Amino acid sequence: MIHQVQALIGSCVVLLLLSSNNPSFHLEAFSPRSSRMIMPKYAANPFVPCFPCCVMNMNKPHPGSSRRSIKIFLKDDDEDDVEDSDIDISNRDWRAFRAQLVMQGSDSSASDSIESSSTTPDSSIVGRTTESSSSTPDLAEDTSNMNMIYEDDLDGIGSLFTDEQTPMNTDNFTPLQPSQWAYDAGHVIEKGAVILGGVEQQFGFGLRQQYFHKVVCLVLDHDETFTKGIILNRPTDLLLVDEDDEKWRIWFGGDVQNLNHPMPEIVCMHTMKGRDPLVDEVSTTVMKDIQYCSFKQAKMLVKEKKAQTSDFWCFAGYAGWGPNQLMGELDRKSWYMCATDSQTLLKELAKKSAYTDPRDAGLDTWEMLMKMIGRGDTADECSGDFEDLMLKEWARENLLSMEAGGNAGIRLQPEEVASTKMDLVQGDTIDDLMKQTVGSVNASGVGVGTLLRASSAERSPFLLEDQEFHKSIILLIAEDENTSVGLIMNQPSTKGLEVELVDRNTNEKRDVYLPVRFGGQYAMRGQANIVWLYNSETLREAEIGKNVGSKDGIWQCSQDEAISAISAGLAKPTDFLIVSGLSVWIKGERGVKDGLRGEVKKGKFEVIDNNEVGYVWNALKKQERLTQLNFVKNLNAGKEAWNAGGDEKHKEEDEIPVTGGIGEGFDEEDDKMVFKSDVKVAKLSDDALRSWVATFLLGAPSLGA
């Protein structure tokens, strides 16, 4: 069926090409009863390619109009030669016409399936097919609504039908209104297509690039070397003021050249085609009713009184994919390709243009399109999950203004548009500010040998990135004018070190397998990356190795020194912690960054009192080589070590209130909770650490949050 539809479209394209060579041509493709060719009939196949029956009338230009008209009359094989079903494709958007072909083709296939399945005892197949065939009768029958679409869109015609991996049926073609449509486009990438964030890949966007989670991205351009798109469902509450004091509402368009870039690229989308020749001259059409221009060109149009700032949606940044990159990610189910009409997108943009809280992150737009393409069940299954919560926290940090409690910049939006309650939300709590003040005082004492722990603030500074540092214990082992070098002490890895020990009294040999901890993502070139550490008074008195900082603190030794001490009975194997890998903090020019000391000043880390070091060390010794069986045990021991370094060891954790689920019992102005959820940010931070360890250290993402 699909191949026959493709052939029909190919015939139409040929006719268009012929017509474009001679504007006076008036082309009509039809199958008149008087000259019908005898063609073989195909069961349940209303589209029989019959190009020889297309008659070209070259003598009659279209009366009263410069627009060329093309009509296709298609024979319905289920009827006698009494009535013909016809589809008029004059004055139409080719993308909409293609969608209608897909829809009618799927209706035919569904009918054929019903007829054939009536003879099989499997009633579930009949029920499923019947439901699919009846789900979209309005769009199939009401073709008059499609006549409102009139503009040609020839990019990628027929490309949909080159992908045979995605079966076309009415389940993935669900209109909200007769004039709205969307369907799953399989692996077809073309200008005007929509990329939806996938949720079935093994490793999602919860820990990295959260802005891509459940994204709705419009493809602006696509060829064999590059694909460029803008994200449509990430509005901010910021206005950008230009040199003429004009205010422009800003949206987050992607991670490439956004507002954080020294030379941001702002794509200005609009629907003004045909309003003025100057507008058309500077604009590029993406699909029917949707065009875009550069920010410079948009400012020029406003200055020339051809447009107003409210005529544009301004997207700061874009998303880009290199050759074959997007196709490979489609294979891994990182994305879904969607074809939809312009009105569906414009209605969603209009809703988001009215003030919406950026912390909602446009999840409703993604869910609507997923349901339209027949993936509603998939969308429902992951609603309110870990990735959703992480996206909301990303949106709070990057889309919400500082005035409203975020970190996206100063909000210039008029007060009457913004939420009154939101104006009352503060960015940093008094507790956070106090911790930063204390951090500035304590930072003066940070030096080699200092033991630190990650911030105890309710909102972890390591929630959205560098999750390995959340509730971490850090030992500073080296520092110079350029860098601070430290070791993460409480992250066991799956690696172990096998050493042979010899009892000096009996000469008996035995092998011991010692756990190796993940110290960081860096290594020193040309030097051993395994560090042996101990905190034993007996070994200090024996001067095994050398002190890292103070002589009564943590010491470092070589593997040979450690084995000799164990063999001599001075220590047990568990007295040593083995760490592989380093964590590095770069110092910037002119004191802009101050290494690990600067991180303490910013409140990201806290200095552990010397009196607490022993408690921390004893908790660290409880950790083992990481496996799936002891995964949770190791996480708890690491948290115990972190608690031992501060006041938390004397406190009982607050119980999280039990509610009916997402959306019940939440307070959207409580900064300790994820927006519109019953999940504490502190718990989400713990879940993010769990996911990081499960993914990057254990290699088992499914054990994460």
Secondary structure, DSSP 4 states (H G I P E B T S, - for coil): -HHHHHHHHHHHHHHHHHHHH-TT-EE-B---GGGPPP----TT------GGGPPEE-S-PPTT-SS---EEEE--TTS-TT--EEEE-TT--HHHHHHHHHHHHHHHHHHHHHHHHTTSS-HHHHHHHHHHHTS-HHHHH-TTGGGG------TTTTGGGG--SS---GGGB--SSTT--EEE-TT---TT-EEEE-S-SSS-SSSS-GGGTT-EEEEEEE-SS-EEEEESS-EEEEEEE-TT--EEEEEE--SBS-TTSSS--EEEEE--TTS-HHHHHH-EEEETTEEEEEHHHHHHHHHTTS--GGG-EEEE-BEEE-TTHHHHHHHTTSEEEEEE-HHHHHHHHHHHHS---GGGTTHHHHHHHHHHTT-HHHHHHTTT-HHHHHHHHHHHHHTS-TTTTSSS----S-TTTS-HHHHH--SS-HHHHHHHHHHHHHGGG--TT-EEEE---SS-TTSSS-GGGTT-EEEEEEE-SSEEEEEE-S-EEEEEEEEEEE-TTT--EEEEEEEEEE--SB--TTS--EEEEE--HHHHHTT-SEESSSTTS-EEE-HHHHHHHHHTTS--GGGEEEEE-BEEEE--GGGS--HHHHHHHTTSEEEPPGGGHHHHHHHHTT--S--SSSHHHHHHHHHHHHHHTSGGGGSPPPPPPP-SSTTSS--TT-TTB-TTSS-BHHHHHHHHHHHHIIIIISS-GGG--
